[in-house]
C-alpha cells in the first residue's frame, strides 16, 4: 500500500490538516466539533464498533 496514489493523497491531506491546527490533537478535535455545528450533523460516529473482516485460517495438513 505504500505506492497507492489514493493512500498517498489521504496521507498528504491528513498531514496538511494536522499542520493547519499546529499538530495539536485538541485543536484538531475542536475544529471537527466546529464543523459538526456548521453542518448540523456528526462527522465522526464512534457509537458503533468498526466492521471486522473475518481472518482466513491456514489449513494444516
Biotite code that builds the C-alpha atoms (Angstrom):
import biotite.structure as struc

atoms = struc.array([
    struc.Atom([0.000, 0.000, 0.000], chain_id="A", res_id=1, res_name="UNK", atom_name="CA", element="C"),
    struc.Atom([2.992, 2.308, 0.148], chain_id="A", res_id=2, res_name="UNK", atom_name="CA", element="C"),
    struc.Atom([2.746, 3.130, -3.546], chain_id="A", res_id=3, res_name="UNK", atom_name="CA", element="C"),
    struc.Atom([-1.028, 3.564, -3.745], chain_id="A", res_id=4, res_name="UNK", atom_name="CA", element="C"),
    struc.Atom([-1.755, 7.112, -5.002], chain_id="A", res_id=5, res_name="UNK", atom_name="CA", element="C"),
    struc.Atom([-5.078, 7.290, -3.146], chain_id="A", res_id=6, res_name="UNK", atom_name="CA", element="C"),
    struc.Atom([-3.420, 6.363, 0.147], chain_id="A", res_id=7, res_name="UNK", atom_name="CA", element="C"),
    struc.Atom([-0.711, 8.951, -0.514], chain_id="A", res_id=8, res_name="UNK", atom_name="CA", element="C"),
    struc.Atom([-3.347, 11.611, -1.204], chain_id="A", res_id=9, res_name="UNK", atom_name="CA", element="C"),
    struc.Atom([-5.146, 10.807, 2.060], chain_id="A", res_id=10, res_name="UNK", atom_name="CA", element="C"),
    struc.Atom([-1.863, 10.931, 3.986], chain_id="A", res_id=11, res_name="UNK", atom_name="CA", element="C"),
    struc.Atom([-0.987, 14.298, 2.425], chain_id="A", res_id=12, res_name="UNK", atom_name="CA", element="C"),
    struc.Atom([-4.414, 15.700, 3.329], chain_id="A", res_id=13, res_name="UNK", atom_name="CA", element="C"),
    struc.Atom([-4.143, 14.355, 6.882], chain_id="A", res_id=14, res_name="UNK", atom_name="CA", element="C"),
    struc.Atom([-0.708, 15.906, 7.280], chain_id="A", res_id=15, res_name="UNK", atom_name="CA", element="C"),
    struc.Atom([-1.860, 19.286, 5.924], chain_id="A", res_id=16, res_name="UNK", atom_name="CA", element="C"),
    struc.Atom([-4.973, 19.229, 8.124], chain_id="A", res_id=17, res_name="UNK", atom_name="CA", element="C"),
    struc.Atom([-2.900, 18.482, 11.228], chain_id="A", res_id=18, res_name="UNK", atom_name="CA", element="C"),
    struc.Atom([-0.415, 21.235, 10.312], chain_id="A", res_id=19, res_name="UNK", atom_name="CA", element="C"),
    struc.Atom([-3.265, 23.773, 9.974], chain_id="A", res_id=20, res_name="UNK", atom_name="CA", element="C"),
    struc.Atom([-4.061, 23.055, 13.622], chain_id="A", res_id=21, res_name="UNK", atom_name="CA", element="C"),
    struc.Atom([-0.471, 23.079, 14.857], chain_id="A", res_id=22, res_name="UNK", atom_name="CA", element="C"),
    struc.Atom([-0.365, 19.265, 15.030], chain_id="A", res_id=23, res_name="UNK", atom_name="CA", element="C"),
    struc.Atom([-2.337, 19.637, 18.274], chain_id="A", res_id=24, res_name="UNK", atom_name="CA", element="C"),
    struc.Atom([-4.945, 16.901, 18.759], chain_id="A", res_id=25, res_name="UNK", atom_name="CA", element="C"),
    struc.Atom([-7.086, 19.154, 20.967], chain_id="A", res_id=26, res_name="UNK", atom_name="CA", element="C"),
    struc.Atom([-7.204, 21.850, 18.268], chain_id="A", res_id=27, res_name="UNK", atom_name="CA", element="C"),
    struc.Atom([-7.973, 19.232, 15.592], chain_id="A", res_id=28, res_name="UNK", atom_name="CA", element="C"),
    struc.Atom([-10.826, 17.871, 17.731], chain_id="A", res_id=29, res_name="UNK", atom_name="CA", element="C"),
    struc.Atom([-12.175, 21.394, 18.344], chain_id="A", res_id=30, res_name="UNK", atom_name="CA", element="C"),
    struc.Atom([-12.120, 22.068, 14.589], chain_id="A", res_id=31, res_name="UNK", atom_name="CA", element="C"),
    struc.Atom([-14.086, 18.874, 13.946], chain_id="A", res_id=32, res_name="UNK", atom_name="CA", element="C"),
    struc.Atom([-16.655, 19.880, 16.571], chain_id="A", res_id=33, res_name="UNK", atom_name="CA", element="C"),
    struc.Atom([-16.986, 23.328, 14.929], chain_id="A", res_id=34, res_name="UNK", atom_name="CA", element="C"),
    struc.Atom([-17.534, 21.649, 11.552], chain_id="A", res_id=35, res_name="UNK", atom_name="CA", element="C"),
    struc.Atom([-20.234, 19.482, 13.099], chain_id="A", res_id=36, res_name="UNK", atom_name="CA", element="C"),
    struc.Atom([-22.026, 22.629, 14.288], chain_id="A", res_id=37, res_name="UNK", atom_name="CA", element="C"),
    struc.Atom([-21.706, 24.149, 10.811], chain_id="A", res_id=38, res_name="UNK", atom_name="CA", element="C"),
    struc.Atom([-23.065, 21.061, 9.024], chain_id="A", res_id=39, res_name="UNK", atom_name="CA", element="C"),
    struc.Atom([-25.585, 20.197, 11.741], chain_id="A", res_id=40, res_name="UNK", atom_name="CA", element="C"),
    struc.Atom([-24.535, 16.557, 11.929], chain_id="A", res_id=41, res_name="UNK", atom_name="CA", element="C"),
    struc.Atom([-21.850, 14.369, 13.408], chain_id="A", res_id=42, res_name="UNK", atom_name="CA", element="C"),
    struc.Atom([-18.845, 13.915, 11.167], chain_id="A", res_id=43, res_name="UNK", atom_name="CA", element="C"),
    struc.Atom([-17.351, 11.059, 13.174], chain_id="A", res_id=44, res_name="UNK", atom_name="CA", element="C"),
    struc.Atom([-19.576, 8.378, 14.660], chain_id="A", res_id=45, res_name="UNK", atom_name="CA", element="C"),
    struc.Atom([-17.930, 6.182, 17.248], chain_id="A", res_id=46, res_name="UNK", atom_name="CA", element="C"),
    struc.Atom([-21.199, 4.734, 18.577], chain_id="A", res_id=47, res_name="UNK", atom_name="CA", element="C"),
    struc.Atom([-20.861, 1.573, 16.551], chain_id="A", res_id=48, res_name="UNK", atom_name="CA", element="C"),
    struc.Atom([-17.983, -0.845, 16.516], chain_id="A", res_id=49, res_name="UNK", atom_name="CA", element="C"),
    struc.Atom([-15.995, -0.957, 13.280], chain_id="A", res_id=50, res_name="UNK", atom_name="CA", element="C"),
    struc.Atom([-16.699, -3.855, 10.970], chain_id="A", res_id=51, res_name="UNK", atom_name="CA", element="C"),
    struc.Atom([-14.139, -6.574, 11.147], chain_id="A", res_id=52, res_name="UNK", atom_name="CA", element="C"),
    struc.Atom([-13.300, -8.766, 8.252], chain_id="A", res_id=53, res_name="UNK", atom_name="CA", element="C"),
    struc.Atom([-13.009, -12.438, 9.042], chain_id="A", res_id=54, res_name="UNK", atom_name="CA", element="C"),
    struc.Atom([-9.478, -13.736, 9.090], chain_id="A", res_id=55, res_name="UNK", atom_name="CA", element="C"),
    struc.Atom([-8.607, -16.684, 6.930], chain_id="A", res_id=56, res_name="UNK", atom_name="CA", element="C"),
    struc.Atom([-7.348, -19.740, 8.665], chain_id="A", res_id=57, res_name="UNK", atom_name="CA", element="C"),
    struc.Atom([-4.453, -21.572, 7.219], chain_id="A", res_id=58, res_name="UNK", atom_name="CA", element="C"),
    struc.Atom([-5.130, -25.166, 6.536], chain_id="A", res_id=59, res_name="UNK", atom_name="CA", element="C"),
    struc.Atom([-2.833, -27.521, 8.375], chain_id="A", res_id=60, res_name="UNK", atom_name="CA", element="C"),
    struc.Atom([-2.002, -30.850, 6.861], chain_id="A", res_id=61, res_name="UNK", atom_name="CA", element="C"),
])
